[in-house]
Structures are given as C-alpha cells and as structure tokens.
Amino acid sequence: MRRLLVLSLALSLAACGDDDGTPLDAGTDAARQGRDAGPPIDAGTIPPRDGGPFEIDPGTCDTWGVDDPGAPISDLVAGAWTFVPFPDAHCMDGSETGIGVNLSPSGTQRLVIYLEGGGVCFDSVTCNSVGGRAGFDAERLESLSLVLNGYGLFRRDDEDNPTRDWSFVYVPYCTGDAHAGTNPDGYEGRDQVGHSNVAAYLRRLVPTFPELEKVLLTGASAGGLGAFANFDQVQQAFGCTPVYGLDDSGPVLGDDYMRPCLQQKARDLWHIAVPEDCPQCALEDGGGLVALWPYLAIKYPGRRIGLLSNTRDGVIRSFYGYGFSEGCATNAQMSATHFSAGLIDLRDNVLAPHDQHATFYVEGGAHTFLISDLGRPMAGGITLAEWVRRMIDDDPAWTDVGP
C-alpha cells in the first residue's frame, strides 16, 4: 500500500499542480526516473481489432463554430495574468472556477491554450493525491502567476521560445478527469466535468479572439491527455483558424499498453467525451481510444498534432500500470520496456501514415517538458524549441525525432 501511495502521489505532483497551486517538479526517485520496479507483468495481449473504416463528414470550416457564444472577455491587460470567472465551470468539489488570460504585449493574433496537469481521480488513492482538490480561483491564480511566467511556453524574455509573444490562456485542473469528463456525478459524487468546462471557456474565448491566425492547444501530463481529448471541440469552435495540438507526456497508446479496462474505468466514471462519429474510439471491451489519432488526422487534414514523451516516463507508467492488475484495481507498475514499446508502436504503426502527426522522444524516465527551458531537451539533434517552431510554422522539416 505504501508503494501504491507513493506512485499515485508522483503521478499527481509531477504533472505540475499541487493543492496549493504551486507547480512541483517530478523529483528523482525510482518511479519517476523510469527504473523498473520488478519483472514485467504478463497481462496477455489484445488481438488486433478492426473497427471498420472511418465515416467522417466534417463539413467545411466555415460551418463550424461555438453554439451560443457568450460575451467577449473584457478588462484584460497585456503581459499580465487576469483571472476570468465562469459560473458554469466547476471543480470536483462543486466550486466555481475559471481561467487565466495573459494578452500578447505585441498584439499578435496567435493564442496558446494550456491545460494544467495534476494526476487523475478514479479511486480513493488517486483522488487523495490528485491536484486541484481545493478548487481554483482568482487568489490561486495570483499566487501562481510568477511561477507561470517561468514556464517554457510562457517565457516572454526567451528569444528561443516560439510562442513568447502570443496571448496565453491557462486552464486550471481541478476536475481529476484529464480535462475529458462530462459527468457531474463522478467518483463518489465529484464534479468531473473537465471537457464541459473547456466548452464553457470556448464560448467566450472565440468572441474574445475573433481574428486569430492560429491556436496552439497544449498541456502536460493529465493536461496533455486533455489537449488531445479536447482537440476536436477546440478546432470546431475556432472554425477556419488552424489549431495545432501538442500533447506533453500524456500519450494515448494502443490497447496492449493503455489497457481496455483502464479506458473503461475512465468511460464509466468520467463519461469521457468521444466524438460521436468515431465508434472505433469506443469498442465494446472499453478499448479503442488510440483510434482518435487517425480519426483526427482524417477529419482535419493539415492540422498538426505532436506528442512529447520520455521513453521510460515513470509517472505515466505508474498510471497505466493499473491496467496490468486484476480488474484494474491496483497499481502494477508497467515496465519501462513495455512502455517504450508502446511509444514505438504508436509512432511506427498508428501515426506513421499521417504526415500531420509527429513525435519528440527523449531517452529517459523523467516526466513533462513544457514547464522547463525549451532550449535544453534535445532529440534528433534539435532542441524542443526548434521542433515546436517547425510544427507551428508548418515547416516541412517537422518530423519524428528521437529514439
């Protein structure tokens, strides 16, 4: 039990959000540095499944948009964080929440939407260590603002940062559902409505930024999973404005790695939002979420979505390890070898047919990239800053890098 508590705590804290609103580093213990806790667990393999061809009719981008748009957000200050409350957005404790907005000092028509991480909540252990349990309000943003200015993507004084003069939106994490839930009666009655909250934010963000050139939707750990899970509704909301997705350390892997029972647990508790026209993403045994990668590629040709990951990420392995226990009831610690194989399988078999997907893999067991200096991580001979620049500039040199 002690080991389970440590691993679950690592998952919560390493994703940059403790219950006081202060981002925390992943640390250096064995679980977070990717050392195996024991021999690999044989949970069997999932037979190949063919969910059938995609039947997607996205329409044209000029028919997209938000339903029932709200009033533009006012009284924002360039270069400073402003908390914007949303009475229709809620944390897991039922309290109201909102977002932080920081306008571009140069007035550039480009926007970063960053989803905070902080673990997940689906049982008593994970819910006791997940970030944002006490909610998120203006006071929390004020205490966090100086730290946010040091995040890699938010560093306005870093000439290597490709988003330094963009406007920023910070979406706090207080629902415990990887920003993917739509259930106001989640685990033990918690409001697990992260996906619904994002929908509420979009109804005002779209009219606040009506002339955008491009949007970068991103997040780390649970926020990375959330950016991936929300890409469809965010691109729909912004219509013809291209949205780029960047999933930092929240990889949705094939069912042999992100096991169906774990996916089913999230479906049952959080009512995760899966596009209605992607039945391949919700198979009868609970699996199939990996099909969201080709679904998005087919639905939005030309819209780039990248994945960042360490090859032995100990935090994500501790989460996915639940899928290797009987009934997905306890943490079984997915081996580093198996996790690495899952990343390679995703890159070489799922993403390879689609030019708008690419990966940035770094050898090691650490967790997350975007809150740190973007000039330090390197893969394939280039820095993360340069790789992100190539993605958002539609540079043809943007491709898979790393082991």
LINRAJO-V266936 format. One record per helix or strand of 3 or more residues. SS is the DSSP state (h for helix, s for strand). FROM is the first residue (numbers start at 1). TO is the last residue. Records with the same first field share a line. If there is no record, write none. Layout:
SS->FROM-TO  FROM-TO
//
This chain:
h->2-14  30-33  61-63  124-129  138-148  152-154  187-189  194-208  222-238  260-270  279-281  291-299  314-324  326-328  336-351  384-392
s->81-90  96-103  110-115  167-171  214-220  242-248  305-310  357-362
//
